[in-house]
């Protein structure tokens, strides 16, 4: 058991920070885990938690020793969307206040989508509205068989505005349209069949499977390659074929000049096994 002393404690290679009770931050080698920790609110998002998560992600993205980031949660839900108290508050916001609030959420999603480190979601139980958007923004998604997904904003007169932009780039447009308009809740199997979930695993082994995958990803892939690939995917979205191919050629040239590419080619030519972590 870890005991916090001066904001952090060490236990069997695990570093646990307790300075932000709504967000638990742990490290295990090159893997940074961020756990939403508002179980009494079903890990619902509010401005404080959104900002905490963004700041922790940004810090992890900027650290050379962190290779993979995992977003998970405590309690009996992944994230049930927006906090009820927060929803009551925005009823009285001005247009400008709501724009600024939306931009804060945009910054979180954009950091996950375009940041240089791969981000893995570990989803159990409900991932609804903003929580569904959070899971879908991640590069890779693990879910338990009973996990539930849904863009339920239309049920309360809201719209899934930000998620609609990247969702249409992630799955077939007609499928995205039906999910966004209906607001219906769907299970992990359907989410996997349309490309929103990559791996389904039993609840009791979710954490271990995610950690094994993350550690293996850190060990077997080049950090520079991952960063450049995510940059390419972000910048090429929406480009025409000619523009996209030109961008890809330029990015390819950048990758070839990188330290990791030179190291990887040398290892391949010398028939040496390479570990990137």
Number of C-alpha atoms within 10 A of each C-alpha: 6 12 13 14 11 9 11 15 15 16 10 8 9 13 18 21 20 18 13 12 13 18 24 21 23 20 18 15 16 19 20 25 26 22 21 27 23 21 16 11 17 23 28 26 24 18 15 10 19 18 16 18 22 20 14 17 23 15 11 22 23 12 11 10 14 20 28 25 24 26 22 24 24 19 16 14 25 34 34 22 25 20 18 12 9 13 11 10 10 13 9 10 12 10 10 9 12 14 11 12 15 14 13 16 20 14 14 20 23 16 20 24 21 20 21 22 27 23 25 25 25 26 32 27 22 24 28 27 26 25 24 24 24 22 28 25 25 21 18 19 24 26 30 22 17 18 21 23 31 24 27 24 21 15 12 8 7 10 17 18 14 16 20 18 11 18 19 14 12 15 14 12 12 10 12 19 14 11 17 22 15 14 20 16 15 17 17 24 19 13 19 16 10 14 14 25 23 16 18 21 20 13 16 9 11 19 17 12 17 22 20 12 15 21 18 15 19 22 16 13 16 20 23 16 16 16 17 20 18 20 16 18 14 14 14 17 11 11 11 9 10 9 12 17 13 12 16 17 12 12 15 14 11 12 17 13 10 12 10 17 16 13 12 17 13 13 13 12 8 9 9 11 9 15 12 14 17
